[in-house]
Amino acid sequence: MQLTVKGLNINVTQGEDGFITITCDGPITVTAPEINITGNLNVAGNIHATGTIIDEGGNTNHHGH
């Protein structure tokens, strides 16, 4: 399936593994009062946060100041 929004080509495909991949010609910004993700989040790159990051799993002891 291909979707065109304001001149950007957005391609949505589902692989044989069931994963859905979304590709776009430009950057993507999501604006919402709250975004919830259920499941794992994998990031290939940097993360920049302007607020607090809360880790309820307790795995934040691998850093130094």
BAFI-3210 file (N, C-alpha, C; in Angstrom, 3 decimals, decimal comma, padded with zeros to 6 digits):
// residues 65
n [1|2|3|4|5|6|7|8|9|10|11|12|13|14|15|16|17|18|19|20|21|22|23|24|25|26|27|28|29|30|31|32|33|34|35|36|37|38|39|40|41|42|43|44|45|46|47|48|49|50|51|52|53|54|55|56|57|58|59|60|61|62|63|64|65]
n.u [000,850|000,530|000,728|000,024|000,788|000,419|002,287|004,409|005,817|004,702|005,435|004,009|004,664|004,321|006,283|007,339|007,799|005,882|006,295|005,589|006,632|007,327|008,181|009,503|009,890|010,873|011,555|009,760|007,343|005,609|002,907|001,307|-000,680|-000,042|001,733|001,527|003,291|003,065|004,947|008,230|010,757|012,987|015,828|017,793|020,206|020,539|019,039|017,269|016,176|014,089|012,828|012,134|013,328|011,884|012,556|011,067|011,894|014,320|016,904|018,946|021,453|023,863|025,462|027,502|028,631]
n.v [-001,172|002,212|005,558|008,944|011,931|015,288|015,700|014,021|010,829|007,990|004,807|001,792|-001,369|-004,907|-007,413|-010,853|-011,815|-010,661|-008,150|-004,696|-002,163|001,244|003,673|006,842|009,847|012,019|013,652|012,566|013,766|013,350|014,581|014,738|014,671|012,514|009,486|006,054|003,047|-000,323|-003,003|-003,882|-001,422|-000,615|001,241|002,543|004,511|007,847|009,120|011,871|013,589|015,970|015,983|014,108|010,770|007,836|004,800|001,969|-000,610|-000,806|-000,783|001,185|001,459|001,459|003,666|006,673|009,664]
n.w [000,000|-000,756|000,339|-000,087|001,437|001,743|-000,360|000,335|-000,095|001,412|002,341|003,171|004,247|004,714|005,936|005,353|007,858|009,366|010,408|010,195|008,098|007,817|005,570|004,571|002,623|003,992|007,209|010,174|012,366|015,334|017,010|020,004|022,997|024,572|024,089|023,811|023,936|023,545|024,255|023,014|022,365|019,951|019,199|016,710|016,842|018,184|021,217|022,319|025,071|026,552|028,901|031,893|032,238|033,172|034,638|035,264|035,400|036,634|035,509|035,342|036,340|035,020|034,409|034,584|036,286]
ca.u [000,000|001,255|-000,103|000,657|000,287|001,060|003,414|005,408|005,471|004,827|005,268|003,725|004,771|004,381|007,187|006,928|007,901|004,751|006,634|005,143|007,665|006,859|009,281|009,039|010,909|011,346|011,436|008,412|007,089|004,320|002,529|000,142|-000,488|000,539|001,901|001,762|003,795|003,005|005,926|009,620|011,136|014,392|016,259|019,105|020,605|020,563|017,789|017,384|014,994|014,111|012,174|012,630|013,132|011,614|012,786|010,448|012,532|015,487|018,139|019,638|022,671|025,042|025,914|028,319|028,561]
ca.v [000,000|003,478|006,662|010,238|012,948|016,589|015,597|013,036|009,434|007,135|003,434|000,880|-002,744|-005,951|-008,471|-012,230|-012,035|-010,001|-006,786|-003,624|-001,147|002,508|004,501|008,148|010,652|013,092|013,385|012,363|014,322|012,969|015,504|014,260|014,895|011,311|008,364|004,816|001,942|-001,583|-003,903|-003,429|-000,332|-000,677|002,489|002,504|005,909|008,602|009,561|013,154|013,816|017,240|015,761|013,042|009,396|007,005|003,395|001,152|-001,908|-000,768|-001,051|002,449|001,523|001,284|004,972|007,422|011,128]
ca.w [000,000|-000,769|000,787|-000,297|002,351|001,523|-001,263|000,760|-000,345|002,586|001,910|004,272|003,767|005,736|005,522|005,614|009,302|010,007|010,787|009,311|007,920|007,249|005,094|004,137|001,963|004,863|008,648|010,698|013,688|015,902|018,064|020,743|024,425|025,163|023,165|024,537|023,141|024,267|023,648|023,039|021,471|019,549|018,589|016,068|016,784|019,432|021,829|023,013|025,898|027,267|030,188|032,743|031,809|034,340|034,355|036,301|035,399|037,498|034,779|035,065|037,162|034,174|033,935|035,516|036,180]
c.u [000,892|000,277|000,657|-000,015|001,084|002,339|004,499|004,919|005,737|004,507|005,095|003,764|004,773|005,231|006,636|006,971|006,764|005,021|006,122|006,226|007,046|008,094|008,706|010,198|011,511|011,204|009,971|008,346|005,699|004,043|001,236|000,382|000,154|000,628|002,249|002,227|003,753|003,940|007,310|009,837|012,624|014,735|017,651|019,542|020,537|019,157|018,075|016,080|015,133|013,460|012,837|012,370|012,996|011,729|012,202|011,073|013,794|016,811|018,857|020,939|023,950|025,547|026,789|028,191|029,949]
c.v [001,231|004,598|007,952|011,274|014,218|016,468|014,627|011,644|008,629|005,723|002,543|-000,534|-003,696|-007,082|-009,846|-012,557|-011,376|-008,573|-005,799|-002,557|000,073|003,306|005,776|008,905|011,730|012,720|013,254|012,957|013,886|013,905|015,004|014,536|013,704|010,245|007,139|003,748|000,700|-002,558|-003,318|-002,310|-000,441|000,598|002,289|003,954|006,536|008,912|010,868|013,384|015,147|017,118|014,625|011,689|008,544|005,549|002,573|-000,228|-001,955|-001,011|000,254|002,559|001,378|002,619|005,641|008,909|011,716]
c.w [000,000|-000,465|000,540|000,594|002,141|000,703|-000,850|000,404|000,915|002,130|003,137|003,704|004,952|005,186|005,844|007,096|010,071|010,421|009,750|009,290|007,249|006,844|004,494|003,514|002,868|006,322|009,062|012,106|014,126|017,060|018,706|022,214|025,118|024,089|024,000|023,562|024,018|023,564|023,757|022,037|021,206|018,807|018,015|015,868|018,157|019,921|022,565|023,770|026,606|028,637|030,937|032,095|033,064|033,922|035,494|036,388|036,234|036,804|034,421|035,840|036,331|033,628|035,009|035,285|036,327]
res [m|q|l|t|v|k|g|l|n|i|n|v|t|q|g|e|d|g|f|i|t|i|t|c|d|g|p|i|t|v|t|a|p|e|i|n|i|t|g|n|l|n|v|a|g|n|i|h|a|t|g|t|i|i|d|e|g|g|n|t|n|h|h|g|h]
***
